[in-house]
Amino acid sequence: MTVEGTEIVVRLGPREALAARRRTIRLPVSALRAVGVENSWWRVLRGEAARGVWLPGRCVGERHGPPGTDFVAVRAETPALQMDLGPASRYARVAVSVPDPEQTERTLRPYLPEDAVEPAEAEEPDKPDTP
């Protein structure tokens, strides 16, 4: 994941790209509203599964719910970087497993608006820490 000019660019690995039917996700930096790291990868999942691959411990694709469409590419063995986005973005939330989510979060924090809040709670805020 990198910031290139006015876009956040998420590059998917070969398996994720096949499942998502795309190699990159491009998001406007101006749409970023919140960023955080979720240690329980499955807590970033909300809404109904749509296009993608949904296997135990590996979820890649789009999910639809009341807040809008989310994109996820997460693995059970790693924490997930979660970005909540505003209406200028195609997605309401993007959650991905990245090699160093804490460093990526620190990289993205300067792009948050001054009135940014912590990432929105999942649809089910009382989810236990294990699936």
C-alpha positions as CSV (number, residue, x, y, z in Angstrom):
1,M,0.0,0.0,0.0
2,T,1.4,3.4,-1.0
3,V,0.3,7.0,-1.4
4,E,0.8,8.2,-4.9
5,G,-0.1,11.9,-5.4
6,T,-3.7,12.2,-4.4
7,E,-4.5,8.5,-4.2
8,I,-4.0,5.6,-1.8
9,V,-3.0,2.6,-3.9
10,V,-3.6,-0.9,-2.6
11,R,-1.7,-3.5,-4.7
12,L,-3.0,-7.0,-4.3
13,G,-0.9,-10.2,-4.3
14,P,-1.5,-12.7,-7.1
15,R,-4.1,-14.8,-5.2
16,E,-6.0,-11.8,-3.9
17,A,-6.0,-10.2,-7.4
18,L,-7.5,-13.4,-8.9
19,A,-10.2,-13.5,-6.2
20,A,-11.0,-9.7,-6.5
21,R,-10.7,-9.7,-10.3
22,R,-8.4,-6.6,-10.1
23,R,-4.8,-6.0,-9.2
24,T,-5.1,-2.6,-7.6
25,I,-7.6,-0.5,-5.6
26,R,-7.2,3.2,-5.9
27,L,-8.8,5.5,-3.3
28,P,-8.8,9.3,-3.1
29,V,-6.7,10.5,-0.2
30,S,-9.3,13.2,0.4
31,A,-11.9,10.5,1.2
32,L,-9.9,9.1,4.2
33,R,-11.9,9.6,7.4
34,A,-10.3,7.1,9.8
35,V,-7.5,4.6,9.9
36,G,-6.7,1.9,12.5
37,V,-5.3,-1.6,13.0
38,E,-7.7,-4.4,14.0
39,N,-6.0,-7.4,15.6
40,S,-9.0,-9.7,15.1
41,W,-9.1,-9.8,11.3
42,W,-12.8,-10.9,11.1
43,R,-14.0,-7.9,13.1
44,V,-13.5,-5.7,10.0
45,L,-16.1,-7.8,8.1
46,R,-19.6,-6.2,8.0
47,G,-22.6,-6.6,5.7
48,E,-23.3,-9.4,3.3
49,A,-20.6,-11.1,1.2
50,A,-20.8,-10.2,-2.4
51,R,-18.3,-10.7,-5.2
52,G,-15.1,-12.4,-4.0
53,V,-13.7,-15.5,-2.2
54,W,-14.9,-16.2,1.3
55,L,-12.9,-19.1,2.8
56,P,-12.3,-19.8,6.5
57,G,-9.3,-17.5,7.4
58,R,-9.1,-15.8,4.0
59,C,-11.6,-13.2,2.8
60,V,-11.1,-11.2,-0.4
61,G,-13.7,-9.1,-2.2
62,E,-16.7,-6.8,-1.7
63,R,-19.3,-6.8,1.0
64,H,-22.5,-4.8,0.9
65,G,-24.3,-3.3,4.0
66,P,-26.1,-0.2,5.2
67,P,-22.9,1.9,5.3
68,G,-22.2,1.1,1.7
69,T,-19.8,-1.2,-0.1
70,D,-16.6,-2.4,1.6
71,F,-13.6,-4.0,0.1
72,V,-11.6,-6.6,2.2
73,A,-8.5,-8.6,1.6
74,V,-7.7,-10.2,5.0
75,R,-6.0,-13.3,6.3
76,A,-6.6,-15.0,9.7
77,E,-3.0,-15.0,10.7
78,T,-2.4,-11.3,10.5
79,P,-4.0,-8.1,11.8
80,A,-5.9,-5.9,9.3
81,L,-5.4,-2.3,8.5
82,Q,-8.8,-0.6,8.4
83,M,-9.6,2.6,6.5
84,D,-13.0,4.2,6.7
85,L,-13.8,6.5,3.8
86,G,-16.1,9.3,2.9
87,P,-18.6,9.6,0.0
88,A,-15.8,10.6,-2.5
89,S,-14.7,7.0,-2.5
90,R,-16.3,4.0,-4.1
91,Y,-15.9,2.1,-0.9
92,A,-17.1,2.9,2.6
93,R,-14.4,0.8,4.2
94,V,-11.2,-0.9,3.0
95,A,-9.6,-3.5,5.2
96,V,-6.4,-5.3,4.1
97,S,-3.7,-7.5,5.6
98,V,-0.4,-5.7,5.1
99,P,3.1,-6.7,6.3
100,D,3.4,-3.9,8.8
101,P,-0.1,-2.5,9.6
102,E,1.1,-0.2,12.4
103,Q,3.7,1.5,10.1
104,T,1.2,1.8,7.3
105,E,-1.3,3.4,9.8
106,R,1.4,5.9,10.9
107,T,2.1,6.7,7.2
108,L,-1.6,7.4,6.5
109,R,-2.4,9.4,9.7
110,P,-1.1,12.7,8.3
111,Y,-3.7,12.5,5.5
112,L,-6.6,12.4,7.9
113,P,-8.8,15.5,8.2
114,E,-8.4,17.4,11.4
115,D,-11.8,16.3,12.7
116,A,-11.0,12.6,12.1
117,V,-12.3,9.9,14.5
118,E,-11.3,6.4,15.3
119,P,-12.5,3.8,12.8
120,A,-16.2,3.1,13.0
121,E,-17.3,0.1,15.0
122,A,-18.2,-3.0,13.1
123,E,-21.9,-3.6,12.7
124,E,-21.8,-5.9,15.7
125,P,-19.8,-4.0,18.3
126,D,-20.1,-6.8,20.8
127,K,-18.3,-9.4,18.7
128,P,-16.0,-11.6,20.8
129,D,-12.3,-11.5,20.0
130,T,-12.3,-15.0,18.3
131,P,-14.6,-16.1,15.4
